[in-house]
Amino acid sequence: MAVVTEAQVLEALSTVNDPEIKRPITELGMVDGVTIEDSLITVKLLLTVSGCPLKDTLNRDITAAVGTVAPAAAVVVDMGVMTDEQRKDMQTMLRGGRADREVPFAQPGSLTKVFAIASGKGGVGKSTVTVNLALAMVKRGLKVGIVDADIYGHSIPDMLGAGDIRPTQVEDMIMPVPIKGLKVISIGMLKPRKDQVVAWRGPMLDRALVQMLSDVYWGDLDVLLLDLPPGTGDMAISLGQHLPNAEVLVVTTPQPAAADIAERAGTMASMMHQRVVGVIENMSYLQIPGGERMEIFGSGGAAKVAETLSARFGYDVPLLGQVPLDTALREGGDAGEPIVVADPDSESAKILQGVADQLSGRSRGLAGMQLGLAPAGRF
């Protein structure tokens, strides 16, 4: 075997990212040493927690990385666990000096676009729209996170096939669950039991939202989507207080009963000084074999919401898309395989991808952001 140095092995290990934190294991202090003996290379790895669910992934990635500089060597990954002090040091490094309970997306320097998915009433497919928009944005190459803020009706984990996966915790910092290219957190992932009922009121709901925004290590995101509870209650108010820069998408169905209530969700966002960037109509029509469209829930509801909100706010609130009533769309959510991934050529997937493309065009940037600069005096 050609001579390989410890420095070469460490350089190769710097290309291995922790699957949850998405940062190099060398940068995180997880590599506790490298031993080279003849044709055997041993990497001492420190896991953040003893029951790390992705240790097999780390073992595989480390072995492959070392193999790039020592293809003939046998590689052993000796796994230990970080001490409390080491975990605290890593937490401090990840926070970058940011204070605890500080929402990173509300800070002046944040470039993450935040979209809150709202509806006036339940049952209009808000969560289905959320997961499909998120995955459609991932297909565009964006780094996307989802906060399932629908505390009582949290369905995002099941729709993504996350099942009983629980997030890893490093001290008081929570790692979002990586799934299908997304970073996801839900109150459903934090409960001791899946069937436990959440019976919280205002202050507890507020604390839950703050925890999911500030205690979770999100890293660098292009887009964060929040699936809100239906209506104009405590969570909508808390969102306006903690994320006034969030832009709101209103989901409705065509029927007047749903559309009238959806207008209230949009008006609530405006009252919290948030901008409503569009309306999405779900269950718009049923495509029947003859090529005709059957409007089971009526028609024109979302267009009316968009028109009313545009007139009320004094700026354009567009109708972004009309998603048909589609059995495959429902089945994809039930099976944990959303339609934009499972059947991207379907009519529903194309419309949802089109909505995501419109929103993705609102890319993050410095326009309108206060840069904290003061004019210098004259010379």
C-alpha positions in Angstrom: 0.0 0.0 0.0 1.3 3.5 -0.9 2.2 5.6 2.1 -0.8 7.6 3.4 -0.4 10.3 6.0 -2.8 11.3 8.7 -3.2 14.7 7.1 -4.4 13.0 3.9 -7.0 11.0 5.7 -8.2 14.0 7.6 -8.5 15.9 4.4 -10.6 13.1 3.0 -12.8 13.1 6.1 -13.4 16.8 5.7 -15.6 15.9 2.7 -17.9 13.8 4.9 -20.9 15.7 6.3 -23.0 14.7 9.3 -26.3 13.5 7.8 -28.4 15.6 10.2 -26.3 18.7 10.7 -25.0 18.9 7.1 -21.6 20.1 8.2 -18.2 18.3 7.9 -17.5 15.9 10.7 -14.0 17.3 11.1 -15.5 20.8 11.6 -17.9 19.5 14.2 -15.2 17.9 16.3 -16.5 14.4 15.7 -13.2 13.0 14.5 -11.2 12.1 17.6 -8.2 10.7 15.9 -6.8 8.7 13.0 -4.5 5.6 13.4 -2.6 4.2 10.5 -1.0 0.7 11.0 0.3 -1.0 7.9 -2.8 -1.6 5.7 -5.3 -0.8 8.5 -6.7 2.7 9.0 -8.8 3.3 12.1 -11.0 6.4 12.4 -12.1 7.3 15.9 -15.6 8.9 15.5 -17.5 10.6 18.3 -21.3 10.4 17.8 -23.4 13.2 19.2 -25.6 10.7 21.0 -25.2 7.0 21.7 -28.3 5.9 19.8 -27.5 8.0 16.7 -30.0 6.7 14.1 -27.6 7.5 11.1 -24.4 5.8 12.4 -24.6 3.3 9.5 -24.6 6.2 7.0 -21.6 7.7 8.7 -19.8 4.4 8.7 -20.4 4.0 5.0 -19.5 7.6 4.1 -16.3 7.6 6.1 -15.2 4.3 4.6 -15.8 5.6 1.1 -14.0 8.9 1.8 -10.9 7.2 3.2 -10.9 4.8 0.3 -10.3 7.7 -2.1 -6.8 8.2 -0.6 -6.1 4.7 0.4 -8.0 2.3 -1.8 -6.1 -0.8 -0.7 -6.5 -0.2 3.0 -8.9 -1.8 5.4 -11.0 0.9 7.2 -12.4 0.6 10.7 -14.7 3.3 12.1 -14.4 3.1 15.9 -17.5 4.8 17.3 -17.7 6.5 20.6 -19.9 9.2 22.1 -19.2 12.9 22.8 -18.9 14.1 26.4 -21.3 16.7 27.7 -18.6 19.3 27.4 -17.9 18.4 23.7 -21.6 18.6 22.9 -21.9 22.0 24.5 -18.8 23.2 22.5 -20.5 21.9 19.3 -23.8 23.6 20.2 -21.9 26.9 20.8 -20.2 26.6 17.4 -23.4 25.8 15.6 -25.3 28.7 17.2 -22.5 31.0 16.0 -22.8 33.2 19.1 -26.6 33.5 18.6 -28.5 33.8 21.8 -30.8 31.0 22.9 -34.5 31.4 21.9 -33.6 33.7 19.1 -35.4 33.0 15.9 -32.8 33.0 13.1 -35.3 33.7 10.3 -36.4 36.9 12.0 -33.0 38.4 12.1 -32.0 41.3 9.8 -29.3 39.2 8.1 -31.5 36.2 7.3 -31.8 35.4 3.6 -34.3 32.6 4.0 -37.6 33.1 2.4 -40.4 32.1 4.8 -43.8 31.1 3.5 -46.7 30.4 5.9 -49.4 28.1 4.4 -52.7 29.2 5.8 -56.4 28.4 5.4 -59.6 29.6 6.8 -61.0 26.1 7.5 -59.7 22.6 7.8 -60.0 19.9 5.2 -58.9 22.0 2.2 -55.6 20.1 1.6 -53.3 22.7 3.2 -50.8 20.0 4.4 -50.9 18.2 1.1 -50.0 21.5 -0.7 -47.2 22.2 1.8 -45.3 18.9 1.3 -45.7 19.0 -2.4 -44.5 22.6 -2.7 -41.5 21.8 -0.5 -40.5 18.8 -2.6 -41.1 20.7 -5.8 -38.7 23.4 -4.5 -36.1 20.7 -3.6 -36.3 19.5 -7.3 -35.2 23.1 -8.2 -32.1 22.6 -6.1 -33.2 24.7 -3.2 -32.5 23.9 0.5 -35.9 23.6 2.1 -37.3 23.2 5.6 -40.8 22.5 6.9 -42.2 23.4 10.3 -45.4 21.5 10.9 -47.0 24.2 13.1 -50.5 22.5 12.9 -50.2 21.5 16.5 -53.5 19.7 16.8 -53.6 18.2 13.3 -49.9 17.5 12.6 -49.9 15.2 9.5 -46.6 16.3 7.8 -44.5 13.3 9.1 -46.9 10.7 7.8 -47.3 12.5 4.4 -43.5 12.3 4.0 -43.2 8.7 5.2 -41.3 9.8 8.3 -43.3 7.4 10.5 -42.0 7.2 14.0 -38.7 8.9 13.3 -37.6 11.1 16.1 -35.2 14.0 15.9 -31.7 13.8 17.5 -31.1 16.2 20.4 -27.7 17.7 21.2 -27.9 19.3 24.6 -30.9 21.7 24.2 -30.5 21.9 20.4 -32.7 19.8 18.2 -31.7 18.4 14.8 -34.5 18.5 12.2 -35.3 15.2 10.6 -33.7 14.8 7.1 -36.1 13.2 4.7 -36.5 13.3 1.0 -34.0 16.2 0.8 -36.0 18.3 3.3 -35.3 19.3 6.9 -38.5 18.7 8.9 -39.7 19.2 12.4 -43.2 18.6 13.8 -44.8 18.5 17.2 -45.7 14.9 16.3 -41.9 14.1 16.3 -41.5 15.5 19.7 -44.3 13.7 21.5 -43.4 10.7 23.7 -46.1 8.7 22.0 -47.7 9.1 18.5 -51.2 8.7 19.9 -50.7 11.3 22.6 -53.3 14.1 22.4 -52.0 17.7 22.4 -54.3 19.8 24.5 -52.5 23.2 24.7 -53.8 26.7 24.8 -52.2 30.1 23.9 -49.0 30.4 25.9 -48.0 26.7 25.3 -48.7 27.0 21.6 -46.5 30.1 21.4 -43.7 28.3 23.2 -44.0 25.3 20.9 -43.7 27.5 17.8 -40.7 29.3 19.3 -39.0 26.0 20.1 -39.5 24.7 16.6 -38.0 27.9 15.2 -35.2 28.7 17.6 -34.2 25.4 19.3 -33.9 23.5 16.0 -30.6 23.8 14.1 -31.8 24.6 10.6 -28.5 25.6 9.1 -28.6 27.6 5.9 -32.0 27.3 4.2 -33.2 28.9 1.0 -36.9 28.4 1.9 -38.8 27.6 5.1 -42.4 26.5 4.8 -44.8 26.6 7.8 -47.9 24.5 7.8 -50.3 26.5 10.0 -53.4 25.4 11.8 -56.6 26.4 10.0 -58.3 29.6 11.1 -57.1 32.8 12.7 -56.3 31.7 16.3 -53.3 31.7 18.6 -50.8 30.2 16.2 -51.4 32.8 13.5 -51.0 35.6 16.0 -47.7 34.0 17.4 -46.4 33.7 13.8 -47.0 37.3 13.2 -45.2 38.3 16.3 -42.1 36.0 15.8 -41.9 36.0 12.0 -43.3 39.3 10.8 -41.3 38.9 7.6 -43.1 35.7 6.7 -45.2 35.7 3.4 -48.5 34.0 3.5 -50.1 31.6 1.0 -53.8 31.0 1.4 -55.2 27.6 0.4 -58.9 27.2 -0.3 -61.4 25.1 -2.3 -63.8 26.5 -4.9 -66.9 26.5 -2.8 -68.1 29.8 -1.4 -68.3 28.6 2.2 -64.5 27.8 2.1 -63.6 30.9 0.1 -65.3 33.3 2.4 -63.5 31.9 5.4 -60.2 31.9 3.5 -60.5 35.6 3.0 -60.3 35.9 6.8 -57.0 34.0 6.9 -55.6 36.4 4.4 -56.9 39.4 6.3 -55.4 38.1 9.5 -52.0 37.9 7.9 -52.3 41.6 6.8 -53.3 42.6 10.3 -50.0 41.0 11.5 -48.2 43.1 8.8 -47.4 40.1 6.7 -47.7 40.1 2.9 -50.1 37.6 1.2 -48.3 36.5 -1.9 -51.0 34.3 -3.5 -54.0 32.0 -3.3 -54.0 28.3 -4.2 -57.2 26.5 -5.1 -57.3 22.8 -4.2 -59.9 20.3 -5.4 -60.8 22.6 -8.2 -62.3 20.1 -10.6 -62.4 16.4 -11.4 -61.0 15.4 -14.8 -63.4 12.8 -16.2 -62.5 10.3 -19.0 -64.2 12.2 -21.7 -61.8 15.1 -21.2 -64.4 17.3 -19.5 -64.0 18.8 -16.0 -66.6 18.2 -13.3 -66.7 21.0 -10.8 -67.8 19.0 -7.8 -67.3 21.9 -5.3 -68.4 24.7 -7.6 -66.1 27.2 -9.2 -64.5 30.6 -8.8 -63.8 30.5 -5.0 -60.1 31.1 -5.2 -60.4 33.7 -7.9 -62.9 35.6 -5.7 -60.5 35.4 -2.7 -57.6 36.7 -4.8 -59.7 39.5 -6.2 -61.1 40.5 -2.8 -57.7 40.5 -1.0 -56.1 42.4 -3.9 -58.7 45.2 -3.5 -58.5 45.1 0.3 -54.7 45.3 0.5 -54.0 47.6 -2.5 -51.5 45.2 -4.1 -51.8 42.2 -6.4 -52.6 38.9 -4.7 -52.5 36.4 -7.6 -54.3 33.1 -8.0 -51.2 30.9 -8.3 -52.7 27.6 -9.3 -55.8 25.4 -9.4 -55.1 21.8 -8.3 -57.6 19.2 -9.5 -59.3 16.6 -7.3 -57.0 13.7 -7.8 -57.1 10.3 -6.2 -53.3 9.9 -6.8 -52.7 13.1 -4.9 -54.5 11.8 -1.9 -53.0 8.3 -2.2 -49.5 9.8 -2.4 -49.9 11.6 0.9 -51.3 8.5 2.6 -48.4 6.4 1.4 -45.7 8.9 2.3 -44.9 9.5 -1.4 -46.2 13.0 -2.4 -47.3 13.2 -6.0 -44.6 15.6 -7.3 -42.1 12.8 -6.6 -44.2 9.7 -7.2 -45.9 10.9 -10.4 -44.2 14.2 -11.6 -45.9 14.0 -15.0 -49.5 14.0 -13.6 -51.6 17.1 -14.0 -51.7 17.8 -10.2 -47.9 17.5 -9.9 -47.3 19.8 -12.9 -49.6 22.5 -11.4 -48.0 22.2 -7.9 -44.5 22.4 -9.5 -45.6 25.5 -11.4 -46.7 27.1 -8.2 -43.4 26.2 -6.6 -41.5 27.7 -9.6 -43.4 31.0 -9.2 -42.6 31.1 -5.5 -39.0 30.1 -6.1 -38.6 32.9 -8.5 -39.0 35.2 -5.4 -35.4 34.2 -4.6 -33.7 35.4 -1.4 -31.7 38.5 -1.7 -30.8 41.8 -0.1 -33.5 43.9 -1.7 -35.4 45.9 1.0 -33.1 44.5 3.8 -31.5 46.9 6.3 -27.8 46.4 6.1 -26.9 48.2 9.4 -24.7 50.7 7.6 -24.4 54.4 8.6 -23.2 57.2 6.3 -19.6 58.3 6.9 -18.8 61.9 7.6 -17.5 64.2 4.8 -13.8 64.3 4.3 
